[in-house]
Amino acid sequence: MPYNIWCSGCNSMIAKGVRFNAEKKHVGNYYSTKIWSFTMKAACCKEEIVIQTDPKNCRYVIVSDAQQKTEDFDIEDAETLALPTDDERGMLADPFYRLEHQEKDLQKKKEAEPILVRLQRISDHRHSDEYSLNRSLRAKLRSQKKRVAEEEAASRRMGINIRLLPAAEEDAAAASQVKFSTKFDKTRRDTHALINASSIFPGSSGFPVANKKITGLETKRRKISAAAAYKLSGRFKPSSWSQNSVSSSGPKFTPVLARRF
């Protein structure tokens, strides 16, 4: 689309630059230049829009089912040049009109000449020594390649396949504030919570879960002590069944052996 238009079928805007599959036809000539017609369907409502070329005015003309969107803008805000109208173009072709406005054109030329001369001097100074320009450009390129190689080597040392950006103070400050939780921290928190929840009095049943864990730890400690004592005395380690049976059978008696004389 050569410019913004309004669709006549659904009154929606079709932006400039939107592509269409159009049917191209030769509908006439302007002197020896052919006039082409493009028929396309709008995507919004399937309305057929017809646009023709205008070789005389060097533009496109909407024939049917659409309307060009009128857009007004300020030349200074858009930073563009004002094009002369058809009447001004006709006046410029008149030699008497050019003679009358020649003084104004000369005055504009004098006002714009210092700016043009300064721009020309700057351009000549920048491009006067080609060897220096080439030398500075090559030095800049070498330093850039060296920096990229160092960054890639640092990335390979860290086991990363991508090139990292240079280190910054903001990144270091943000990384120092990040804390990762470990298994040691979790175990320490659980131990502290268990100690705080347990009672300071022995045999207290205020916290059954804590007492159960403490009892289990004490049982394991007694078994380890008993196994170490039997190992030092040269005896076999009794089984847990025998220990339970002995502990559950009332008071212990030491057997007495009698010798016959």
C-alpha positions in Angstrom: 0.0 0.0 0.0 1.6 3.3 -1.0 0.0 5.4 1.8 -2.6 5.1 4.6 -6.2 4.6 3.4 -9.7 4.0 4.8 -11.5 1.0 3.6 -15.0 1.8 2.3 -16.4 -1.6 3.2 -15.8 -1.6 7.0 -14.3 1.9 7.5 -11.0 0.4 8.9 -7.6 1.9 8.2 -5.0 0.0 6.1 -1.5 1.2 6.9 1.1 2.2 4.5 3.4 -0.7 3.5 0.9 -3.5 3.9 1.5 -6.1 1.2 -1.4 -7.5 -1.0 -1.7 -10.1 -3.7 -3.1 -7.8 -6.5 -4.2 -8.3 -10.1 -2.2 -6.1 -12.4 -3.8 -4.7 -15.6 -2.7 -2.3 -18.3 -5.5 0.3 -18.6 -4.0 3.1 -20.6 -1.0 5.2 -21.5 0.3 8.7 -20.6 2.3 9.5 -23.7 4.6 6.5 -23.9 4.3 5.5 -20.2 1.9 2.8 -19.4 -0.8 3.2 -16.7 -1.2 0.2 -14.5 -4.2 -0.8 -12.4 -4.0 -3.0 -9.3 -7.1 -4.8 -7.9 -6.8 -6.3 -4.4 -9.1 -7.6 -1.7 -9.0 -6.0 1.8 -8.2 -8.5 4.5 -10.7 -7.0 6.9 -13.9 -7.3 4.8 -12.9 -8.7 1.4 -13.7 -5.5 -0.3 -12.1 -5.0 -3.7 -9.8 -2.0 -3.8 -8.6 -0.6 -7.1 -5.5 1.6 -7.4 -3.9 3.1 -10.5 -0.6 4.7 -11.3 -0.5 8.4 -12.2 2.6 9.0 -14.3 1.7 12.7 -14.8 1.9 13.6 -11.1 4.2 10.7 -10.1 1.9 9.2 -7.6 -0.9 6.5 -7.0 -4.6 7.3 -7.3 -7.4 5.3 -5.6 -10.1 4.4 -8.1 -12.8 2.7 -6.0 -13.7 1.2 -2.6 -11.2 3.2 -0.6 -10.2 6.7 0.5 -6.8 8.2 1.2 -6.2 9.2 4.8 -5.5 13.0 5.1 -2.6 13.6 7.4 -1.4 17.1 8.3 2.0 17.7 9.9 4.3 20.6 10.7 7.4 20.8 8.5 9.6 21.9 11.3 8.5 19.1 13.6 8.9 16.5 10.8 12.3 18.1 9.9 11.5 17.9 6.2 11.5 20.4 3.3 8.4 22.0 1.9 7.8 21.0 -1.7 6.6 23.7 -4.1 2.9 23.5 -5.2 1.8 23.4 -8.9 1.3 27.1 -9.0 4.8 27.8 -7.6 6.3 25.4 -10.1 4.6 27.3 -12.9 5.9 30.6 -11.5 9.4 29.2 -11.3 9.3 28.5 -15.0 8.5 32.2 -15.6 11.7 34.2 -16.1 10.1 37.5 -14.9 9.1 35.7 -11.6 12.6 34.4 -11.1 14.0 37.8 -11.7 11.7 39.4 -9.1 12.6 36.8 -6.5 16.3 36.5 -7.3 17.2 38.9 -4.4 15.4 36.7 -1.9 17.2 33.6 -3.2 20.5 35.4 -2.9 19.8 36.4 0.7 18.9 32.8 1.6 22.1 31.6 0.0 24.2 34.0 2.0 22.5 32.9 5.3 23.0 29.2 4.5 26.6 29.6 3.2 28.4 29.7 6.6 26.7 26.5 7.7 27.5 24.8 4.4 31.1 26.0 4.5 31.6 24.8 8.1 30.2 21.4 7.2 32.4 21.1 4.2 35.5 22.0 6.3 34.6 19.4 8.9 34.1 16.7 6.2 37.4 17.7 4.5 39.3 17.5 7.8 37.9 14.1 8.7 38.7 12.6 5.3 41.9 14.4 4.4 44.4 11.8 5.8 43.2 8.3 4.7 46.3 6.6 6.2 45.5 7.9 9.7 41.8 6.9 9.4 42.8 3.4 8.3 45.3 3.1 11.1 42.9 4.1 13.8 40.2 1.8 12.4 42.6 -1.2 12.3 43.8 -0.4 15.9 40.2 -0.3 17.1 39.5 -3.6 15.4 42.5 -5.3 16.9 41.6 -4.2 20.4 38.0 -5.4 19.9 39.2 -8.8 18.7 41.6 -9.1 21.7 38.8 -8.2 24.1 36.5 -10.8 22.5 39.2 -13.5 22.7 39.8 -12.8 26.4 36.0 -12.9 27.1 35.7 -16.3 25.3 38.7 -17.7 27.2 37.2 -16.6 30.5 33.9 -18.3 29.5 35.6 -21.5 28.6 37.5 -21.6 31.9 34.1 -21.3 33.7 32.6 -24.0 31.5 30.2 -21.7 29.7 29.6 -21.9 25.9 28.5 -18.2 25.6 30.5 -15.1 25.8 29.8 -13.1 29.0 29.6 -9.3 29.1 32.2 -7.3 31.0 31.8 -7.2 34.8 30.0 -4.3 36.3 29.8 -2.9 39.8 26.0 -3.2 39.8 26.2 -6.9 38.9 28.7 -7.6 41.7 26.5 -5.8 44.2 23.4 -7.8 43.1 25.3 -11.1 43.2 26.6 -10.4 46.7 23.1 -10.1 48.0 22.0 -13.5 46.7 22.1 -16.3 49.2 21.6 -20.0 48.3 20.2 -22.3 50.9 22.2 -25.6 51.5 21.5 -28.9 53.2 23.7 -27.8 56.2 21.5 -24.7 56.8 18.4 -26.8 56.6 19.8 -29.4 59.1 20.9 -26.6 61.5 17.5 -25.0 61.4 15.8 -28.3 62.0 18.2 -29.1 64.9 17.6 -25.7 66.5 13.8 -26.1 66.1 14.0 -29.6 67.7 16.0 -28.2 70.7 13.7 -25.3 71.2 10.6 -27.7 71.1 12.0 -30.2 73.5 11.6 -30.0 77.3 14.4 -29.2 79.7 13.1 -31.8 82.2 13.9 -35.5 81.6 10.9 -37.8 81.1 8.6 -35.0 80.2 5.8 -35.9 77.8 5.0 -32.4 76.7 6.4 -33.0 73.2 5.9 -36.6 72.2 7.7 -36.2 68.9 10.8 -34.7 70.4 10.9 -37.3 73.2 10.5 -40.1 70.7 13.5 -38.9 68.7 15.6 -38.4 71.9 14.7 -41.9 73.1 15.7 -43.4 69.8 19.1 -41.6 69.9 19.7 -42.9 73.5 18.9 -46.5 72.5 21.3 -46.3 69.6 24.0 -44.9 71.9 23.5 -47.7 74.4 23.7 -50.4 71.7 27.0 -48.9 70.4 28.5 -48.8 73.9 27.5 -52.4 74.6 29.0 -53.6 71.3 32.2 -51.8 72.1 32.4 -53.4 75.6 31.8 -56.9 74.3 34.4 -56.4 71.6 37.0 -55.4 74.2 36.2 -58.4 76.5 36.6 -60.9 73.6 33.0 -62.1 73.8 30.4 -62.2 71.0 28.0 -59.4 70.6 24.6 -60.5 71.9 21.6 -60.2 69.5 18.9 -57.6 70.0 16.5 -60.4 70.8 18.6 -61.7 73.7 19.1 -58.2 75.1 15.3 -57.6 75.0 14.6 -61.0 76.7 17.2 -60.4 79.4 16.1 -56.9 80.1 12.4 -57.9 80.3 12.9 -60.8 82.7 13.0 -59.2 86.2 16.1 -59.0 88.4 19.4 -60.6 87.3 21.1 -63.4 89.4 24.7 -64.5 89.1 25.1 -68.3 88.8 27.2 -70.0 91.5 29.4 -73.0 90.6 30.0 -75.6 93.3 33.1 -77.8 93.2 33.2 -81.3 94.5 36.1 -82.1 97.0 
